Amino acid sequence: MLELTVAIGVLLVATLAAFSSQVQSFVLIESSRDAAVAMTDLEVCMEEVLTRTADEIPVAFPAGEPIPGFEGLHLDAERIVPSYPGLGEDGVAPDPLQIDLVATWNDRRSRARSMRLTTIRIR
């Protein structure tokens, strides 16, 4: 009887360890999927931004304001916000114009996540 109890205990510990690693695997898969979706959204958004001239970009997509059409698109509380390092106070776009897009969203555990995509636009 004692041997059976020990065997059941060992089997229970092994099963719990396997279950725990399986749960962690699902969490990592969800995180990877969210990151892939965010990067795809950033790439699509960047393509839309780059359809404008360098002078039009900061006017059409103001720094610090979410880009319309990319809020809550595929992820929970998703936003894509542009910034333009080196943009003068007068609003004149430098040549080259650096464009930073930052996507933020909440994962399934309501933790804030973010990802950045940067490119340069020349005249």
Backbone as CSV, one residue per row, in Angstrom:
resi,resn,N_x,N_y,N_z,CA_x,CA_y,CA_z,C_x,C_y,C_z
1,MET,0.824,-1.191,0.000,0.000,0.000,0.000,0.879,1.271,0.000
2,LEU,1.961,1.228,0.764,2.872,2.365,0.837,3.521,2.630,-0.519
3,GLU,3.904,1.543,-1.199,4.501,1.706,-2.532,3.514,2.352,-3.502
4,LEU,2.272,1.981,-3.441,1.242,2.547,-4.303,1.047,4.038,-4.012
5,THR,1.055,4.414,-2.764,0.908,5.821,-2.368,2.086,6.651,-2.884
6,VAL,3.291,6.122,-2.752,4.485,6.820,-3.242,4.425,6.948,-4.765
7,ALA,4.030,5.896,-5.444,3.939,5.920,-6.905,2.901,6.951,-7.366
8,ILE,1.776,7.012,-6.715,0.743,7.993,-7.056,1.259,9.410,-6.804
9,GLY,1.977,9.599,-5.707,2.547,10.911,-5.400,3.547,11.366,-6.459
10,VAL,4.415,10.451,-6.868,5.405,10.767,-7.913,4.695,11.083,-9.226
11,LEU,3.702,10.299,-9.571,2.944,10.538,-10.796,2.214,11.873,-10.742
12,LEU,1.681,12.226,-9.592,0.982,13.496,-9.422,1.946,14.678,-9.602
13,VAL,3.121,14.593,-9.018,4.122,15.656,-9.159,4.538,15.800,-10.620
14,ALA,4.782,14.701,-11.290,5.179,14.740,-12.703,4.065,15.329,-13.570
15,THR,2.833,14.958,-13.291,1.699,15.489,-14.049,1.551,16.990,-13.839
16,LEU,1.686,17.448,-12.607,1.585,18.885,-12.327,2.707,19.661,-13.010
17,ALA,3.908,19.114,-13.046,5.026,19.776,-13.721,4.762,19.872,-15.218
18,ALA,4.253,18.816,-15.809,3.941,18.828,-17.242,2.825,19.826,-17.537
19,PHE,1.817,19.867,-16.693,0.710,20.802,-16.890,1.205,22.241,-16.788
20,SER,2.058,22.516,-15.814,2.599,23.860,-15.633,3.395,24.306,-16.854
21,SER,4.216,23.431,-17.395,4.989,23.805,-18.582,4.088,23.992,-19.795
22,GLN,3.019,23.243,-19.866,2.069,23.400,-20.972,1.368,24.758,-20.897
23,VAL,0.964,25.159,-19.704,0.321,26.464,-19.513,1.283,27.582,-19.894
24,GLN,2.538,27.479,-19.448,3.547,28.489,-19.786,3.772,28.533,-21.300
25,SER,3.731,27.405,-21.950,3.878,27.347,-23.406,2.749,28.106,-24.095
26,PHE,1.525,27.959,-23.619,0.398,28.686,-24.197,0.544,30.192,-23.996
27,VAL,1.056,30.596,-22.841,1.278,32.023,-22.573,2.304,32.587,-23.555
28,LEU,3.391,31.867,-23.781,4.414,32.316,-24.726,3.887,32.363,-26.153
29,ILE,3.060,31.415,-26.519,2.472,31.413,-27.860,1.578,32.635,-28.047
30,GLU,0.762,32.960,-27.046,-0.096,34.152,-27.129,0.736,35.420,-27.229
31,SER,1.798,35.494,-26.465,2.665,36.664,-26.484,3.330,36.816,-27.852
32,SER,3.783,35.732,-28.415,4.398,35.768,-29.747,3.389,36.166,-30.807
33,ARG,2.179,35.668,-30.695,1.140,36.017,-31.660,0.828,37.505,-31.583
34,ASP,0.693,38.027,-30.366,0.425,39.460,-30.198,1.550,40.303,-30.790
35,ALA,2.791,39.896,-30.573,3.931,40.643,-31.112,3.926,40.614,-32.638
36,ALA,3.589,39.478,-33.217,3.533,39.373,-34.681,2.414,40.251,-35.245
37,VAL,1.265,40.256,-34.586,0.145,41.087,-35.027,0.509,42.565,-34.904
38,ALA,1.137,42.936,-33.791,1.540,44.335,-33.597,2.541,44.762,-34.659
39,MET,3.507,43.909,-34.990,4.488,44.265,-36.011,3.826,44.403,-37.379
40,THR,2.890,43.539,-37.686,2.166,43.647,-38.960,1.386,44.955,-39.011
41,ASP,0.709,45.305,-37.922,-0.029,46.567,-37.879,0.915,47.759,-38.017
42,LEU,2.081,47.692,-37.373,3.066,48.770,-37.505,3.554,48.908,-38.947
43,GLU,3.805,47.793,-39.598,4.273,47.832,-40.987,3.212,48.413,-41.917
44,VAL,1.965,48.016,-41.740,0.875,48.550,-42.565,0.710,50.046,-42.312
45,CYS,0.776,50.437,-41.051,0.654,51.849,-40.689,1.815,52.651,-41.285
46,MET,3.026,52.120,-41.207,4.193,52.815,-41.754,4.045,52.985,-43.269
47,GLU,3.518,51.980,-43.942,3.284,52.101,-45.383,2.309,53.228,-45.679
48,GLU,1.270,53.351,-44.849,0.303,54.431,-45.036,0.962,55.788,-44.805
49,VAL,1.784,55.886,-43.776,2.480,57.146,-43.482,3.401,57.509,-44.636
50,LEU,4.105,56.542,-45.182,5.088,56.811,-46.230,4.470,57.129,-47.588
51,THR,3.151,57.049,-47.701,2.519,57.468,-48.956,2.509,58.986,-49.087
52,ARG,2.782,59.689,-47.990,2.812,61.151,-47.975,4.243,61.642,-48.203
53,THR,4.367,62.902,-48.604,5.689,63.496,-48.729,6.244,63.779,-47.336
54,ALA,7.545,64.017,-47.266,8.186,64.275,-45.976,7.584,65.495,-45.291
55,ASP,7.190,66.505,-46.050,6.601,67.703,-45.447,5.166,67.467,-44.969
56,GLU,4.443,66.561,-45.629,3.052,66.296,-45.256,2.915,65.374,-44.043
57,ILE,3.895,64.519,-43.836,3.782,63.484,-42.795,3.504,64.065,-41.410
58,PRO,4.314,65.042,-40.912,4.038,65.546,-39.555,2.711,66.286,-39.427
59,VAL,2.203,66.800,-40.547,0.924,67.504,-40.518,-0.233,66.505,-40.534
60,ALA,-0.133,65.501,-41.394,-1.202,64.505,-41.522,-1.268,63.564,-40.323
61,PHE,-0.105,63.307,-39.727,-0.026,62.376,-38.585,0.724,63.090,-37.456
62,PRO,0.033,63.939,-36.697,0.693,64.729,-35.652,1.381,63.849,-34.597
63,ALA,2.547,64.297,-34.182,3.317,63.572,-33.167,2.535,63.481,-31.861
64,GLY,2.542,62.299,-31.268,1.897,62.090,-29.980,0.416,61.784,-30.040
65,GLU,-0.182,61.853,-31.222,-1.611,61.549,-31.373,-1.779,60.214,-32.087
66,PRO,-2.712,59.373,-31.621,-2.923,58.084,-32.280,-3.306,58.258,-33.745
67,ILE,-2.811,57.366,-34.570,-3.131,57.416,-35.998,-4.519,56.818,-36.199
68,PRO,-5.421,57.586,-36.823,-6.790,57.090,-37.039,-6.788,55.793,-37.859
69,GLY,-7.673,54.911,-37.502,-7.790,53.643,-38.203,-6.940,52.541,-37.595
70,PHE,-6.047,52.895,-36.671,-5.186,51.895,-36.043,-5.372,51.857,-34.537
71,GLU,-6.535,52.267,-34.065,-6.850,52.198,-32.642,-7.761,50.998,-32.410
72,GLY,-7.326,50.083,-31.551,-8.123,48.891,-31.249,-8.337,48.016,-32.457
73,LEU,-7.403,48.035,-33.395,-7.569,47.325,-34.658,-7.629,45.810,-34.464
74,HIS,-6.582,45.231,-33.898,-6.548,43.778,-33.714,-6.270,43.344,-32.277
75,LEU,-5.692,44.238,-31.496,-5.314,43.899,-30.130,-6.073,44.776,-29.143
76,ASP,-6.158,44.319,-27.907,-6.882,45.050,-26.873,-6.199,46.387,-26.577
77,ALA,-6.951,47.476,-26.685,-6.467,48.838,-26.408,-5.273,49.205,-27.280
78,GLU,-5.235,48.689,-28.489,-4.117,48.967,-29.402,-4.160,50.409,-29.891
79,ARG,-2.992,51.045,-29.911,-2.816,52.398,-30.450,-1.462,52.457,-31.138
80,ILE,-1.411,53.201,-32.225,-0.130,53.456,-32.879,0.059,54.963,-32.891
81,VAL,1.164,55.400,-32.305,1.429,56.826,-32.126,2.766,57.168,-32.794
82,PRO,2.779,58.219,-33.643,4.036,58.615,-34.286,4.819,59.640,-33.466
83,SER,6.111,59.691,-33.709,6.958,60.769,-33.211,8.025,61.016,-34.268
84,TYR,8.571,62.223,-34.236,9.537,62.642,-35.250,10.752,63.269,-34.569
85,PRO,11.711,62.475,-34.123,12.900,63.046,-33.499,13.608,63.982,-34.485
86,GLY,13.983,65.128,-34.017,14.677,66.089,-34.871,13.768,67.077,-35.569
87,LEU,12.449,66.914,-35.393,11.510,67.848,-36.008,11.614,69.179,-35.279
88,GLY,11.823,70.258,-36.038,11.991,71.569,-35.430,10.725,72.108,-34.801
89,GLU,10.896,73.097,-33.945,9.758,73.756,-33.290,8.836,74.405,-34.308
90,ASP,9.414,74.812,-35.444,8.623,75.470,-36.482,7.804,74.484,-37.307
91,GLY,7.988,73.183,-37.058,7.219,72.166,-37.767,7.784,71.797,-39.121
92,VAL,8.922,72.378,-39.476,9.544,72.074,-40.759,10.251,70.723,-40.646
93,ALA,9.938,69.841,-41.581,10.514,68.498,-41.552,11.977,68.546,-41.980
94,PRO,12.878,67.990,-41.167,14.284,67.942,-41.561,14.491,66.931,-42.685
95,ASP,15.625,67.023,-43.324,15.946,66.048,-44.370,17.217,65.327,-43.951
96,PRO,17.175,64.091,-43.608,16.040,63.178,-43.654,15.143,63.306,-42.418
97,LEU,13.892,62.898,-42.579,12.911,62.903,-41.490,12.866,61.508,-40.875
98,GLN,13.177,61.416,-39.586,13.069,60.137,-38.883,11.641,59.974,-38.396
99,ILE,11.066,58.804,-38.668,9.687,58.505,-38.267,9.715,57.320,-37.314
100,ASP,9.227,57.532,-36.099,9.093,56.460,-35.113,7.618,56.191,-34.895
101,LEU,7.218,54.946,-35.052,5.853,54.533,-34.724,5.938,53.580,-33.539
102,VAL,5.124,53.842,-32.532,5.094,52.986,-31.347,3.688,52.416,-31.206
103,ALA,3.608,51.100,-31.202,2.335,50.413,-30.970,2.277,50.019,-29.501
104,THR,1.168,50.312,-28.855,0.944,49.882,-27.477,-0.368,49.108,-27.437
105,TRP,-0.420,48.127,-26.570,-1.629,47.319,-26.406,-1.569,46.629,-25.053
106,ASN,-2.678,46.019,-24.667,-2.751,45.223,-23.434,-2.818,43.759,-23.826
107,ASP,-1.998,42.923,-23.157,-2.074,41.502,-23.437,-3.275,40.894,-22.707
108,ARG,-3.419,39.609,-22.780,-4.600,38.945,-22.199,-4.638,39.022,-20.680
109,ARG,-3.499,39.344,-20.078,-3.454,39.522,-18.626,-3.507,40.996,-18.253
110,SER,-3.894,41.835,-19.205,-4.029,43.289,-19.026,-2.709,43.977,-18.686
111,ARG,-1.601,43.395,-19.123,-0.301,44.038,-18.964,-0.009,44.863,-20.201
112,ALA,0.534,46.058,-20.002,0.854,46.942,-21.119,2.057,46.401,-21.887
113,ARG,1.946,46.390,-23.201,3.018,45.949,-24.091,3.243,47.042,-25.134
114,SER,4.444,47.087,-25.688,4.715,48.070,-26.746,5.766,47.532,-27.702
115,MET,5.772,48.116,-28.894,6.725,47.748,-29.935,6.964,48.978,-30.793
116,ARG,8.183,49.160,-31.272,8.560,50.354,-32.035,9.060,49.951,-33.426
117,LEU,8.709,50.787,-34.412,9.208,50.639,-35.778,9.696,52.015,-36.222
118,THR,10.921,52.075,-36.720,11.537,53.339,-37.110,12.001,53.269,-38.549
119,THR,11.842,54.372,-39.261,12.379,54.485,-40.620,12.747,55.944,-40.864
120,ILE,13.338,56.186,-42.012,13.738,57.539,-42.394,13.156,57.829,-43.770
121,ARG,12.614,59.041,-43.900,12.038,59.502,-45.181,12.903,60.657,-45.675
122,ILE,13.364,60.561,-46.906,14.137,61.655,-47.484,13.347,62.295,-48.600
123,ARG,13.756,63.496,-48.939,13.065,64.207,-50.019,13.513,63.731,-51.365
